[in-house]
Amino acid sequence: MPAKIRLQRHGKKGNAFYHIVVADSRAPRDGKFIERIGSYNPNTNPATIDLNVDKGVQWLQNGAQPTDTVRGILSYKGVLYKKHLLGGVTKGALTAEQADAKFAAWLEAKETKINAKKTGLANSAAEIAKVRFAEEVKLKEQKAAAIAAKNAPVAEEAPAAEEAEAPATEENNEAAAE
């Protein structure tokens, strides 16, 4: 019974959410599984991955084969790197403490990189919002100026028209009086 580490799809149409499971390779995609070791949500930016690293390493050491997508996820979370370090401990190239220190340093660097991406995304979203607001203010001012310009000549013409009518009325009154 060859075991596979693969994704099990959940969620609505167009809004997928996956569980990372260890299953018999002959079982259906969303069918029976041996153990659930994590979850993967590709709908967020960056994607949200919740994974039990120790269980993943244990299953890899027992011979479970990950699918291509899950291999990328395991690599992203450091499971494959930890397995590599544990192989070095088994061969005597490293001590367990050295391997743990290297893995902790790698995790810290990875976490820094992820936080930098989240911060960059938040800052870019804020900058985009500021630019949009400035454009809307400028557009609003332009529209207000256009409306004021359109209404201003009408306001000037009305008193001028009244003045033009007033002398004509006096002349008509004089002509009528004679």
Kinemage of the C-alpha trace (Angstrom):
@kinemage 1
@onewidth
@group {chain A} dominant
@subgroup {mainchain}
@vectorlist {calphas} color= white
{ca met a 1} P 0.000 0.000 0.000
{ca pro a 2} L 2.072 2.985 -1.203
{ca ala a 3} L 1.231 6.152 0.683
{ca lys a 4} L 0.995 9.579 -0.918
{ca ile a 5} L 1.009 13.002 0.651
{ca arg a 6} L -1.520 15.006 -1.348
{ca leu a 7} L -4.161 17.700 -1.286
{ca gln a 8} L -7.785 16.988 -0.462
{ca arg a 9} L -10.100 19.665 -1.860
{ca his a 10} L -12.709 21.438 0.250
{ca gly a 11} L -14.546 24.753 -0.051
{ca lys a 12} L -16.963 26.263 -2.536
{ca lys a 13} L -16.598 26.440 -6.279
{ca gly a 14} L -14.006 29.086 -7.103
{ca asn a 15} L -12.954 29.328 -3.454
{ca ala a 16} L -10.894 26.195 -2.881
{ca phe a 17} L -9.413 25.205 0.458
{ca tyr a 18} L -7.230 22.118 0.823
{ca his a 19} L -6.305 19.681 3.553
{ca ile a 20} L -2.845 18.122 3.285
{ca val a 21} L -3.359 14.425 3.927
{ca val a 22} L -1.497 11.156 3.794
{ca ala a 23} L -3.585 8.671 1.846
{ca asp a 24} L -3.331 5.391 -0.008
{ca ser a 25} L -2.432 6.190 -3.602
{ca arg a 26} L -5.410 4.129 -4.804
{ca ala a 27} L -7.966 6.096 -2.725
{ca pro a 28} L -10.026 8.824 -4.443
{ca arg a 29} L -8.856 12.441 -4.196
{ca asp a 30} L -11.428 13.489 -1.597
{ca gly a 31} L -11.937 10.018 -0.182
{ca lys a 32} L -10.468 7.987 2.640
{ca phe a 33} L -7.156 9.112 4.086
{ca ile a 34} L -4.744 7.842 6.726
{ca glu a 35} L -3.844 11.083 8.491
{ca arg a 36} L -4.356 14.818 8.059
{ca ile a 37} L -1.103 16.715 8.563
{ca gly a 38} L -2.094 20.266 7.615
{ca ser a 39} L -4.109 22.693 5.541
{ca tyr a 40} L -3.474 25.018 2.600
{ca asn a 41} L -5.497 28.107 1.673
{ca pro a 42} L -4.413 29.602 -1.676
{ca asn a 43} L -7.045 32.375 -1.500
{ca thr a 44} L -4.944 34.617 0.748
{ca asn a 45} L -1.843 36.555 -0.250
{ca pro a 46} L 0.591 35.043 0.662
{ca ala a 47} L -1.055 31.625 0.817
{ca thr a 48} L -1.872 30.387 4.321
{ca ile a 49} L -0.225 27.068 5.127
{ca asp a 50} L -0.726 25.300 8.452
{ca leu a 51} L 1.439 22.188 8.593
{ca asn a 52} L 2.680 19.790 11.277
{ca val a 53} L 6.355 19.677 10.268
{ca asp a 54} L 7.256 16.713 12.476
{ca lys a 55} L 4.436 14.552 11.064
{ca gly a 56} L 5.457 15.519 7.537
{ca val a 57} L 9.077 14.518 8.163
{ca gln a 58} L 7.957 11.265 9.794
{ca trp a 59} L 5.804 10.312 6.792
{ca leu a 60} L 8.572 11.217 4.335
{ca gln a 61} L 11.030 9.053 6.272
{ca asn a 62} L 8.515 6.196 6.184
{ca gly a 63} L 8.426 6.406 2.391
{ca ala a 64} L 5.335 8.466 1.604
{ca gln a 65} L 5.667 10.225 -1.762
{ca pro a 66} L 4.369 13.806 -2.050
{ca thr a 67} L 2.637 15.043 -5.176
{ca asp a 68} L 4.297 17.893 -7.083
{ca thr a 69} L 2.149 20.593 -5.471
{ca val a 70} L 2.590 19.179 -1.993
{ca arg a 71} L 6.338 18.849 -2.585
{ca gly a 72} L 6.412 22.617 -3.207
{ca ile a 73} L 4.404 23.254 -0.040
{ca leu a 74} L 6.645 20.965 2.023
{ca ser a 75} L 9.709 22.711 0.625
{ca tyr a 76} L 8.209 26.140 1.407
{ca lys a 77} L 7.563 25.151 5.028
{ca gly a 78} L 10.974 23.478 5.471
{ca val a 79} L 9.885 19.864 5.828
{ca leu a 80} L 12.206 18.665 3.063
{ca tyr a 81} L 15.093 20.683 4.543
{ca lys a 82} L 14.504 19.157 7.975
{ca lys a 83} L 14.442 15.679 6.445
{ca his a 84} L 17.728 16.501 4.715
{ca leu a 85} L 19.274 17.659 8.005
{ca leu a 86} L 18.050 14.552 9.819
{ca gly a 87} L 19.665 12.442 7.085
{ca gly a 88} L 22.943 14.201 7.889
{ca val a 89} L 22.468 13.426 11.580
{ca thr a 90} L 21.879 9.756 10.729
{ca lys a 91} L 25.077 9.632 8.667
{ca gly a 92} L 27.062 11.358 11.417
{ca ala a 93} L 27.835 14.537 9.479
{ca leu a 94} L 25.948 16.699 12.004
{ca thr a 95} L 24.833 16.478 15.589
{ca ala a 96} L 21.159 16.809 16.430
{ca glu a 97} L 21.806 20.200 18.079
{ca gln a 98} L 23.557 21.535 14.981
{ca ala a 99} L 20.716 20.335 12.782
{ca asp a 100} L 18.136 21.974 15.070
{ca ala a 101} L 20.130 25.231 15.102
{ca lys a 102} L 20.377 25.266 11.284
{ca phe a 103} L 16.660 24.571 10.942
{ca ala a 104} L 15.768 27.275 13.493
{ca ala a 105} L 17.943 29.799 11.620
{ca trp a 106} L 16.310 28.819 8.325
{ca leu a 107} L 12.818 29.168 9.841
{ca glu a 108} L 13.674 32.605 11.226
{ca ala a 109} L 14.975 33.792 7.850
{ca lys a 110} L 11.884 32.408 6.101
{ca glu a 111} L 9.554 34.068 8.626
{ca thr a 112} L 11.343 37.396 8.094
{ca lys a 113} L 10.905 37.073 4.344
{ca ile a 114} L 7.178 36.268 4.694
{ca asn a 115} L 6.610 39.192 7.081
{ca ala a 116} L 8.437 41.519 4.684
{ca lys a 117} L 6.121 40.409 1.881
{ca lys a 118} L 3.014 40.960 4.033
{ca thr a 119} L 4.259 44.405 5.064
{ca gly a 120} L 5.071 45.288 1.458
{ca leu a 121} L 1.615 44.232 0.323
{ca ala a 122} L -0.038 46.270 3.080
{ca asn a 123} L 2.092 49.331 2.285
{ca ser a 124} L 1.423 49.077 -1.439
{ca ala a 125} L -2.309 48.803 -0.771
{ca ala a 126} L -2.145 51.913 1.419
{ca glu a 127} L -0.178 53.807 -1.246
{ca ile a 128} L -2.685 52.808 -3.919
{ca ala a 129} L -5.527 54.031 -1.693
{ca lys a 130} L -3.766 57.392 -1.151
{ca val a 131} L -3.177 57.836 -4.882
{ca arg a 132} L -6.798 56.998 -5.687
{ca phe a 133} L -8.024 59.446 -3.055
{ca ala a 134} L -5.792 62.216 -4.436
{ca glu a 135} L -7.074 61.528 -7.966
{ca glu a 136} L -10.680 61.640 -6.769
{ca val a 137} L -10.088 64.942 -4.957
{ca lys a 138} L -8.496 66.443 -8.094
{ca leu a 139} L -11.369 65.174 -10.251
{ca lys a 140} L -13.915 66.587 -7.800
{ca glu a 141} L -12.194 69.978 -7.851
{ca gln a 142} L -12.152 69.967 -11.660
{ca lys a 143} L -15.855 69.159 -11.794
{ca ala a 144} L -16.615 71.887 -9.248
{ca ala a 145} L -14.578 74.405 -11.271
{ca ala a 146} L -16.367 73.385 -14.472
{ca ile a 147} L -19.757 73.780 -12.829
{ca ala a 148} L -18.760 77.155 -11.371
{ca ala a 149} L -17.499 78.292 -14.764
{ca lys a 150} L -20.724 77.162 -16.408
{ca asn a 151} L -22.907 78.932 -13.852
{ca ala a 152} L -20.840 82.144 -13.666
{ca pro a 153} L -21.615 83.498 -17.173
{ca val a 154} L -25.305 82.823 -16.658
{ca ala a 155} L -25.205 84.850 -13.461
{ca glu a 156} L -23.385 87.717 -15.216
{ca glu a 157} L -25.735 87.650 -18.211
{ca ala a 158} L -28.865 87.946 -16.088
{ca pro a 159} L -28.028 91.376 -14.580
{ca ala a 160} L -26.741 92.589 -17.955
{ca ala a 161} L -29.975 91.495 -19.609
{ca glu a 162} L -32.019 93.313 -16.950
{ca glu a 163} L -29.991 96.495 -17.487
{ca ala a 164} L -30.474 96.215 -21.238
{ca glu a 165} L -34.220 95.804 -20.754
{ca ala a 166} L -34.508 98.733 -18.352
{ca pro a 167} L -33.467 101.520 -20.830
{ca ala a 168} L -35.615 99.974 -23.525
{ca thr a 169} L -38.570 100.071 -21.199
{ca glu a 170} L -37.971 103.745 -20.381
{ca glu a 171} L -37.782 104.597 -24.101
{ca asn a 172} L -41.001 102.684 -24.656
{ca asn a 173} L -42.626 104.551 -21.795
{ca glu a 174} L -41.500 107.900 -23.242
{ca ala a 175} L -42.674 106.929 -26.715
{ca ala a 176} L -46.001 105.862 -25.296
{ca ala a 177} L -46.347 109.131 -23.393
{ca glu a 178} L -45.903 111.270 -26.500
